[in-house]
Amino acid sequence: MKRPDIIWSEIAHAVADVEIDETTHPHLTEDERKDCMHHIKRLIFQWHCVAGAFTDILEQQGTK
């Protein structure tokens, strides 16, 4: 993987608009929907952090 920073950033952007709500998932309770959204937002944050870390590593190595 030559540019993991780009890959992780694109993954985070791809799921940024995901919504778990009563329209998309009516079978879930409100609490379950909130829990799902909490974890999705946490993962998006983590993916952005990973992308930033890889950017820093690549810059230090002079490969970016």
N, CA, C and O of each residue as an XYZ file, in Angstrom:
256
protein
N       0.857     -1.159      0.000
C       0.000      0.000      0.000
C       0.911      1.232      0.000
O       1.585      1.514      0.990
N       0.921      1.942     -1.094
C       1.841      3.065     -1.240
C       1.328      4.346     -0.581
O       2.130      5.160     -0.123
N       0.016      4.538     -0.525
C      -0.530      5.767      0.064
C      -1.670      5.456      1.026
O      -2.827      5.761      0.733
N      -1.356      4.848      2.180
C      -2.411      4.530      3.143
C      -3.121      5.776      3.674
O      -4.282      5.706      4.079
N      -2.424      6.912      3.671
C      -3.067      8.143      4.126
C      -4.272      8.492      3.260
O      -5.312      8.905      3.771
N      -4.130      8.326      1.958
C      -5.233      8.621      1.035
C      -6.354      7.599      1.208
O      -7.531      7.960      1.230
N      -5.992      6.349      1.328
C      -6.996      5.287      1.466
C      -7.849      5.500      2.717
O      -9.077      5.455      2.639
N      -7.212      5.731      3.872
C      -7.966      5.912      5.117
C      -8.796      7.186      5.089
O      -9.907      7.216      5.619
N      -8.269      8.230      4.480
C      -9.024      9.473      4.369
C     -10.267      9.269      3.505
O     -11.349      9.749      3.842
N     -10.109      8.559      2.398
C     -11.250      8.303      1.507
C     -12.302      7.412      2.177
O     -13.500      7.605      1.972
N     -11.863      6.455      2.961
C     -12.816      5.612      3.697
C     -13.634      6.474      4.651
O     -14.856      6.341      4.726
N     -12.959      7.355      5.378
C     -13.658      8.230      6.323
C     -14.657      9.127      5.598
O     -15.778      9.310      6.071
N     -14.265      9.683      4.467
C     -15.176     10.548      3.699
C     -16.339      9.757      3.115
O     -17.452     10.272      3.021
N     -16.095      8.524      2.725
C     -17.139      7.712      2.096
C     -18.290      7.418      3.046
O     -19.439      7.324      2.615
N     -17.998      7.273      4.319
C     -19.052      6.933      5.271
C     -19.514      8.133      6.097
O     -20.341      7.984      6.997
N     -18.991      9.307      5.800
C     -19.319     10.493      6.597
C     -20.814     10.835      6.564
O     -21.336     11.391      7.530
N     -21.497     10.514      5.484
C     -22.915     10.853      5.351
C     -23.852      9.722      5.749
O     -25.064      9.834      5.564
N     -23.320      8.650      6.285
C     -24.152      7.520      6.698
C     -25.049      7.948      7.856
O     -24.589      8.562      8.819
N     -26.300      7.623      7.751
C     -27.255      7.926      8.811
C     -28.029      6.661      9.175
O     -28.535      5.948      8.308
N     -28.104      6.413     10.428
C     -28.934      5.334     10.953
C     -30.103      6.025     11.639
O     -29.963      6.533     12.752
N     -31.240      6.045     10.986
C     -32.403      6.711     11.576
C     -33.649      5.847     11.389
O     -33.573      4.723     10.893
N     -34.790      6.389     11.793
C     -36.022      5.597     11.741
C     -36.454      5.308     10.307
O     -37.189      4.350     10.068
N     -36.012      6.116      9.358
C     -36.349      5.877      7.958
C     -35.505      4.752      7.376
O     -36.026      3.874      6.688
N     -34.215      4.775      7.645
C     -33.317      3.783      7.060
C     -33.327      2.459      7.813
O     -33.086      1.406      7.222
N     -33.601      2.505      9.102
C     -33.579      1.296      9.934
C     -34.749      1.305     10.927
O     -34.538      1.443     12.132
N     -35.967      1.160     10.427
C     -37.142      1.244     11.310
C     -37.232      0.104     12.327
O     -37.929      0.229     13.334
N     -36.541     -0.992     12.078
C     -36.600     -2.146     12.974
C     -35.770     -1.947     14.239
O     -35.901     -2.718     15.189
N     -34.915     -0.920     14.262
C     -34.083     -0.670     15.437
C     -34.794      0.276     16.394
O     -35.584      1.122     15.977
N     -34.504      0.121     17.674
C     -35.036      1.064     18.647
C     -34.250      2.369     18.545
O     -33.180      2.408     17.938
N     -34.770      3.413     19.126
C     -34.064      4.700     19.116
C     -32.702      4.575     19.784
O     -31.717      5.144     19.315
N     -32.654      3.836     20.870
C     -31.388      3.628     21.569
C     -30.376      2.889     20.689
O     -29.193      3.230     20.676
N     -30.840      1.888     19.965
C     -29.946      1.148     19.064
C     -29.441      2.039     17.933
O     -28.270      1.966     17.558
N     -30.314      2.873     17.394
C     -29.900      3.786     16.324
C     -28.859      4.779     16.831
O     -27.866      5.040     16.152
N     -29.081      5.329     18.016
C     -28.117      6.265     18.597
C     -26.780      5.577     18.839
O     -25.720      6.154     18.593
N     -26.837      4.354     19.317
C     -25.606      3.599     19.570
C     -24.849      3.351     18.264
O     -23.629      3.511     18.214
N     -25.559      2.967     17.220
C     -24.918      2.749     15.921
C     -24.261      4.027     15.422
O     -23.116      3.998     14.970
N     -24.972      5.148     15.498
C     -24.414      6.411     15.022
C     -23.203      6.829     15.853
O     -22.234      7.368     15.318
N     -23.261      6.584     17.142
C     -22.112      6.900     18.002
C     -20.869      6.146     17.527
O     -19.791      6.728     17.406
N     -21.024      4.863     17.262
C     -19.886      4.044     16.841
C     -19.412      4.404     15.430
O     -18.214      4.360     15.152
N     -20.330      4.754     14.551
C     -19.943      5.183     13.205
C     -19.122      6.466     13.290
O     -18.082      6.579     12.642
N     -19.579      7.425     14.077
C     -18.842      8.684     14.220
C     -17.475      8.452     14.855
O     -16.499      9.106     14.489
N     -17.404      7.525     15.800
C     -16.129      7.197     16.436
C     -15.169      6.591     15.417
O     -13.987      6.932     15.389
N     -15.680      5.698     14.587
C     -14.833      5.089     13.556
C     -14.368      6.114     12.526
O     -13.216      6.073     12.095
N     -15.244      7.028     12.128
C     -14.847      8.073     11.187
C     -13.712      8.895     11.781
O     -12.732      9.192     11.099
N     -13.845      9.263     13.052
C     -12.785     10.022     13.727
C     -11.480      9.230     13.727
O     -10.417      9.779     13.437
N     -11.559      7.950     14.049
C     -10.356      7.112     14.082
C      -9.722      6.997     12.697
O      -8.498      7.032     12.574
N     -10.541      6.862     11.660
C      -9.999      6.756     10.302
C      -9.287      8.041      9.899
O      -8.238      8.003      9.255
N      -9.866      9.185     10.285
C      -9.193     10.459     10.002
C      -7.863     10.537     10.753
O      -6.873     11.030     10.212
N      -7.838     10.061     11.978
C      -6.592     10.055     12.754
C      -5.540      9.159     12.108
O      -4.368      9.527     12.032
N      -5.951      8.000     11.649
C      -5.023      7.080     10.979
C      -4.473      7.734      9.717
O      -3.275      7.656      9.447
N      -5.339      8.374      8.948
C      -4.892      9.045      7.726
C      -3.866     10.121      8.064
O      -2.851     10.249      7.379
N      -4.126     10.892      9.114
C      -3.180     11.926      9.530
C      -1.859     11.353      9.982
O      -0.800     11.903      9.678
N      -1.915     10.249     10.710
C      -0.684      9.610     11.183
C       0.140      9.094     10.003
O       1.360      9.260      9.978
N      -0.515      8.477      9.038
C       0.209      7.994      7.863
C       0.792      9.160      7.060
O       1.893      9.051      6.520
N       0.066     10.263      6.981
C       0.593     11.449      6.294
C       1.882     11.909      6.968
O       2.870     12.201      6.294
N       1.869     11.973      8.302
C       3.062     12.372      9.044
C       4.225     11.420      8.801
O       5.359     11.854      8.601
N       3.944     10.140      8.819
C       4.993      9.130      8.594
C       5.590      9.292      7.193
O       6.808      9.290      7.016
N       4.705      9.431      6.206
C       5.184      9.566      4.819
C       5.999     10.848      4.638
O       6.992     10.857      3.910
N       5.582     11.919      5.295
C       6.330     13.163      5.195
C       7.718     13.013      5.833
O       8.709     13.522      5.308
N       7.774     12.317      6.958
C       9.063     12.095      7.632
C       9.992     11.237      6.779
O      11.210     11.421      6.782
N       9.402     10.311      6.058
C      10.198      9.448      5.195
C      10.538     10.109      3.860
O      11.365      9.611      3.096
N       9.891     11.227      3.600
C      10.115     11.926      2.352
C       9.491     11.252      1.152
O       9.922     11.476      0.021
N       8.469     10.417      1.382
C       7.837      9.692      0.286
C       6.515     10.298     -0.146
O       5.856      9.776     -1.045
N       6.133     11.368      0.469
C       4.849     11.985      0.103
C       5.080     13.102     -0.868
O       4.127     13.751     -1.300
